[in-house]
């Protein structure tokens, strides 16, 4: 293959998984302060299939054609002028440019060097690619937005998902009492990750099982059974609801205010420094990464269809480099 071309997953229109196809496209060139990374693996996230179908970050990316994917793990191939933090051969991972396009479903990406971090040594590239977007979402929501402290009670909806299983572990690391909602088949696993209490949402309404909560990390939203609004029933006065990714409607904001509570929207940002801290926790054995299945790049449509079932444990990943 020509050195100026690379394999990538492209889509020329919005639609179902069938719009995704592997093609050859020009390889990017790093600008000053950027690195060119040869991608070994790319994580798959709900925002990917939402954007593919015309929602998610479609408004940011604009009309197709474009290349999806933000989570990547790989090796620095080339550094642009001014880069001093990495050199060719370094193993890195990151969620660069989000929510703008980086084109992670491809053999190469370019982005500012400081939006990457060194890959955790104990992880494979497939495992590392499962980390950035989900782990940064959980970390920034708990640490930066909620400021969770030891002794607080934290409720995490969809605790068994990609973001959820990191949120359970980070909240426990911060010293919180961790409550999670998940189907009963995930309870033993989540207990092993640090959850103190689990609610089977298929059998019990969570507001009947949880109370006196300081922070709710809502990874479901009001679109499904009014989960955000119902979460106000479990919060203490002064408590905080962090609504990911559905955001906070005017009605939800007013309902929270009227009860002496807060409701905050949230969108994750690239953060190489936070990724470095997360990598340290992973290498110390304090945080586990769950990858349910790894797909070849050519299986991307099947991977998206699998993700859209909303029944995954942890993350799905594309293997890019052979």
N, C-alpha and C positions, 0 to 999 in steps of 0.2 A: 504493500500500500504506500502511496506517496506520503512523504514526510509532512506535506502540507494539508493532508486530509485525515479525518478520523471517523470512527464509527460513532453514531449518536442516535438516540431515539427522538424522532421528530413527529410533530402532528401538524397537519395542514388545515385542520378545522376542529371545531368543538364537537364533542360527542362521547360515545362509549369507548371502552378499551380498544375497540377495533381501529380507532383513528391513530393509534400509536404504531410506528414502524421504524425499523432500523435502516439508516441511510448513511452515506458518506457526506460529510460537511467540512468546511474549512476549519483547520485547527486554530485556536486563538493564540495570540502573541501577547506576552505580558508587557504592560506599560511600566513606567517607573513606579516603584514601591509595591509592585505586584509580583506574584509567583505563578509560574505555570506548573500545575500539578497533574501528573498522570494518575487518573482515577482507577483504583483497583475495585472499589465497591461504592454503591450509591444507596442511601436509605430511601425508603418509600414512606410517605406520610399522607394523612387524609387531605392535607392541602393540595397534594399532587393530583389526586383524582377529582377533587372539586374543581381545580383550575382546568384540568383536561376537559371537564364537561361544560365549562363556561361560567362557573362561579369562583369561589376561592380567591386566588390572586389574578384572575383573568383580567380584571380591570387595571391592574398594574402592568401586566405583561402585554396587554393589548391583543390585537387579533393575531391568530396563527398566520404563518408558521412560527413555532418556537420549540425550544427544548425544555422539558420539565426537569425538576430535581434540584434540591438544595443541599441535602446531606451528602458529603463525600469523605472518603478516606483513600489516601494514596501516597505518592512519593513526589517530592519536588523535582521537577525536571529542569527548570530554568528559573533564574531570578532576574527581575528587572532592576534597573539602576536604583540604588539607594537602599536595597533590602539588606539588612544586617542580621536579622533574626533567624533566617534559614539559609541553607545552601543545598545545592543539588544532592539528592540521595536521602534527604531527611524524610522520615515518615510523618505525615501530618493528617489531621482531620479537621472538619469545620462545616459551617453553614453560611458560606459567604454570600453577600449581597442581598440576603432576604429583606424585604419581599420582592426586590427586583430580580430579574432573571440571571442565573449563573449557568444553567444548562448542565446540571449534575449527572443526567443520564447520558454521559458521553465519556470518551476516553481521556479527554483533557479539559480542564477548566483553568481560568485565570481569575485572580481576585487579589485584593490587598493582603499582603503577608500577615498583617496583624489581625485578620479575621480568621486565621487558622491557629491551631495549637499542635504541639507534638502528640502524635498518636500514643495512647496508653500502651506501654510495652507488653502488657499481658494479654492484649486483645489482638485478634486477627483483624484484617481490614474489613471483613464482612461484619464483625461485631462492632468495630469502631464506627462504621458508617451508620449504624443504628442509633448512635448516641446524640449527635449535635442538636438537631432541632428539638427533639423530644426532651432531652436533658436540659438544654438551655431554657426551654419553656418552663419546665418544672422549677429550675433553679431561680430564674429571674422572678417568677411569680411568688415563690416562697420567701426568697431572701430580699430581693429589691423592692417588690411591690407590697408584700404583706409584712415583711420584717418579722418573720416567725421567731419566737423565743422559746427557750426551754420551759416546759410546763404547760404550754398552750395546747388546746385541743383543736386538731385540724381534721376536717372531713374532706376526703378526696373522692369525687365521683369518677366512675370508669377507672378504678384503681388498677385494673389488670391490663390496661392499654399501654401504648408506647410512652406517652407522657405520664400516665398514672403510675406505672411501676417505678419510674424514677422519682416521682413526687413522694411516694410512700417512703422510699429510702432516704431522700433528702430531708423530709420532715422529721424522720426518726433521728437522722444525724444531727439535726438542730435541737433535739431534745423534746420534741412535741409528743403528745399522745395522739396516735394516728388511727383514724377511723376511715375505712374504705367501703365503697359500694362495688360489688362484683357478684357474679353468679357463684353459686356454692362450689362449683368445680374448681374455682380459682382460689378458694380460701386458704388451703394449706400452703400453697405457693406464696401467697401474699403475706401470710403469717411468718414464713421464713424470711421474707424481705424486711420484716419489721413492723407490720401492721399490728396494732394492739386490739382492734375490734373490727369486725367485718359484718356488713349487712348484705344479705342476698336480696337484691332489688327485685328479683322475679317473684319473691314470696312475701316480702315485707315492704311497706312504704317506709323509706328511710327516716322521715320525720317522726315516725312512731318508735324508732329504735335509737336515734341519736338526739342529743340535747346539749345545751351549754357549750356550743362550739364557738371558738374564737375566729377561725378562718375556714371558709369553704373554698376549695379549688374545684370549680365546676367545669368539667371537660365534656359535658353533655349539652347543656343549654335549654332554654325554654321551648325550643322546637320539638323536644321530646318530652311529653308528659309534664310540661311546665317545671322542669327540674330546677332552674334558677330561682323562680319565684317561690317554689316550695322550700328551697334551701333557707329562705329567710326565717322559716319556722323553727330552725334548729340553732340559729345564731343567737349569741348573747347580745344584749344592748352594747353598741360600740363595735360589734363584730364586723368582719369584712368578707364580702363575697367577691371572688375574682372569677369573672366570667370568661372562659376560654372555650372555643373561639367565637362563640355567638355574639359576644359583646353585651352591652347594657342598653336596653330600650328605655325610653323616657318613662314608661309606666313602671318598669322595674326599679329605676333610680328613685322615683318618687315613693314607691312602696318601701324601699330601704330607708330613705330619709324619714318617712313618717313613723318608722319604728326605731329610730335612733341607731340605724346601722349604715354601713357603707357598701356600695356596689361599684366595682372597678372593672372596666374593660381592660384587655391586655393583648399585646402582640409581641412576640419574641423578636429580639434583635441580635445580629451577629456580635459575638463577644469572645475574642480570643483569650482574654484574661480569665473569664469564668470557665471556659473550656479547659484551660490549664489546671484550674482548681479541681474541676470534675475529673480530669485525667488522674490527678494525684489520688483522689478518693478511690477510683477504679483500681489503680495499681496497688493501693494499700489494702485492697480486698474489702473495702467498706461499701462498695456499690457494685451490684451485679447488672449485667446487660443481657436482656432476653431477646434472642432472635428466633422467631418461630419458623421461618423458612427463607432460604436463599434461592433466587431465580437467576437464570442466565439472562443476559441483556435481551436476547431474542424472545424471551418469555415474558416481556414486560406487560403485555396485555393480560396474560393470565394472572400476573402478580397484582395488577390493579383490580381485576375482578375478585380476587381473593380478599384484598383489603376492603373492598366495598361491602363485604358481608358484615363488617363491624364485629367480628367474632375472633379476632386475633389475640394471641397472648404475647405481649411485647411487640416486636417490630418485624417487618418484611424488608428484604434487602435484595438489590440487584448486584450480581457479580459482573463487573465490567471487564477487567483485565483477565485474560485466560492464563 
